[in-house]
Amino acid sequence: MQLKIMAEGITQIYNTMDCKVMNVGANDLALGGEFFSHIQSMAKFPMISANIISSKTGQP
């Protein structure tokens, strides 16, 4: 639970800082895809990565 609160707080800080883009790393996915989707919906900036593939579609 504490890690989820921290992740939400960091996302809010990035929004306040007017972050232009974020590169997604392994730690960003550690709490699972569903929670990552929640964080993505909170973010006012795009998230990019060269090596994430959907397990459902097989697409980047």
ChimeraX commands (.cxc) that place a marker at each C-alpha (Angstrom):
marker #1 position 0.00,0.00,0.00 radius 0.5
marker #1 position 2.79,2.43,0.90 radius 0.5
marker #1 position 4.46,1.96,-2.51 radius 0.5
marker #1 position 1.16,2.71,-4.26 radius 0.5
marker #1 position 0.73,5.93,-2.27 radius 0.5
marker #1 position 4.31,6.90,-3.14 radius 0.5
marker #1 position 3.79,6.18,-6.84 radius 0.5
marker #1 position 0.62,8.30,-6.89 radius 0.5
marker #1 position 2.45,11.12,-5.10 radius 0.5
marker #1 position 5.36,11.04,-7.53 radius 0.5
marker #1 position 2.94,11.15,-10.45 radius 0.5
marker #1 position 1.22,14.20,-8.94 radius 0.5
marker #1 position 4.60,15.89,-8.46 radius 0.5
marker #1 position 5.55,15.18,-12.09 radius 0.5
marker #1 position 2.21,16.70,-13.15 radius 0.5
marker #1 position 2.92,19.81,-11.04 radius 0.5
marker #1 position 6.42,20.06,-12.55 radius 0.5
marker #1 position 4.84,19.95,-16.03 radius 0.5
marker #1 position 6.83,16.84,-16.91 radius 0.5
marker #1 position 6.93,16.43,-20.70 radius 0.5
marker #1 position 7.53,12.67,-20.89 radius 0.5
marker #1 position 8.54,9.74,-18.69 radius 0.5
marker #1 position 10.50,6.63,-19.62 radius 0.5
marker #1 position 8.95,3.52,-18.05 radius 0.5
marker #1 position 11.29,1.18,-16.19 radius 0.5
marker #1 position 10.98,-2.13,-14.35 radius 0.5
marker #1 position 10.22,-0.44,-11.01 radius 0.5
marker #1 position 7.28,1.39,-12.59 radius 0.5
marker #1 position 5.72,-1.97,-13.45 radius 0.5
marker #1 position 6.53,-3.76,-10.18 radius 0.5
marker #1 position 3.05,-3.21,-8.72 radius 0.5
marker #1 position 1.33,-4.81,-11.71 radius 0.5
marker #1 position -0.27,-3.79,-14.95 radius 0.5
marker #1 position -3.60,-2.76,-13.44 radius 0.5
marker #1 position -1.94,-0.32,-11.04 radius 0.5
marker #1 position 0.34,0.97,-13.80 radius 0.5
marker #1 position -2.77,1.70,-15.91 radius 0.5
marker #1 position -4.16,3.66,-12.95 radius 0.5
marker #1 position -0.95,5.70,-12.75 radius 0.5
marker #1 position -1.05,6.28,-16.51 radius 0.5
marker #1 position -4.59,7.65,-16.22 radius 0.5
marker #1 position -3.44,10.06,-13.48 radius 0.5
marker #1 position -0.49,11.35,-15.51 radius 0.5
marker #1 position -0.81,14.49,-17.62 radius 0.5
marker #1 position 2.24,13.45,-19.65 radius 0.5
marker #1 position 3.00,10.56,-22.00 radius 0.5
marker #1 position 4.94,7.51,-20.88 radius 0.5
marker #1 position 7.31,5.85,-23.33 radius 0.5
marker #1 position 9.35,2.66,-23.49 radius 0.5
marker #1 position 11.12,0.70,-26.17 radius 0.5
marker #1 position 10.60,-2.71,-24.62 radius 0.5
marker #1 position 7.09,-3.12,-23.21 radius 0.5
marker #1 position 4.80,-5.57,-24.97 radius 0.5
marker #1 position 1.15,-6.21,-24.08 radius 0.5
marker #1 position 0.59,-9.77,-22.90 radius 0.5
marker #1 position -2.92,-9.62,-24.39 radius 0.5
marker #1 position -2.12,-8.31,-27.86 radius 0.5
marker #1 position 1.60,-8.97,-28.27 radius 0.5
marker #1 position 1.94,-5.37,-29.45 radius 0.5
marker #1 position 4.23,-2.64,-28.05 radius 0.5
marker link #1:1,2 radius 0.2
marker link #1:2,3 radius 0.2
marker link #1:3,4 radius 0.2
marker link #1:4,5 radius 0.2
marker link #1:5,6 radius 0.2
marker link #1:6,7 radius 0.2
marker link #1:7,8 radius 0.2
marker link #1:8,9 radius 0.2
marker link #1:9,10 radius 0.2
marker link #1:10,11 radius 0.2
marker link #1:11,12 radius 0.2
marker link #1:12,13 radius 0.2
marker link #1:13,14 radius 0.2
marker link #1:14,15 radius 0.2
marker link #1:15,16 radius 0.2
marker link #1:16,17 radius 0.2
marker link #1:17,18 radius 0.2
marker link #1:18,19 radius 0.2
marker link #1:19,20 radius 0.2
marker link #1:20,21 radius 0.2
marker link #1:21,22 radius 0.2
marker link #1:22,23 radius 0.2
marker link #1:23,24 radius 0.2
marker link #1:24,25 radius 0.2
marker link #1:25,26 radius 0.2
marker link #1:26,27 radius 0.2
marker link #1:27,28 radius 0.2
marker link #1:28,29 radius 0.2
marker link #1:29,30 radius 0.2
marker link #1:30,31 radius 0.2
marker link #1:31,32 radius 0.2
marker link #1:32,33 radius 0.2
marker link #1:33,34 radius 0.2
marker link #1:34,35 radius 0.2
marker link #1:35,36 radius 0.2
marker link #1:36,37 radius 0.2
marker link #1:37,38 radius 0.2
marker link #1:38,39 radius 0.2
marker link #1:39,40 radius 0.2
marker link #1:40,41 radius 0.2
marker link #1:41,42 radius 0.2
marker link #1:42,43 radius 0.2
marker link #1:43,44 radius 0.2
marker link #1:44,45 radius 0.2
marker link #1:45,46 radius 0.2
marker link #1:46,47 radius 0.2
marker link #1:47,48 radius 0.2
marker link #1:48,49 radius 0.2
marker link #1:49,50 radius 0.2
marker link #1:50,51 radius 0.2
marker link #1:51,52 radius 0.2
marker link #1:52,53 radius 0.2
marker link #1:53,54 radius 0.2
marker link #1:54,55 radius 0.2
marker link #1:55,56 radius 0.2
marker link #1:56,57 radius 0.2
marker link #1:57,58 radius 0.2
marker link #1:58,59 radius 0.2
marker link #1:59,60 radius 0.2
view
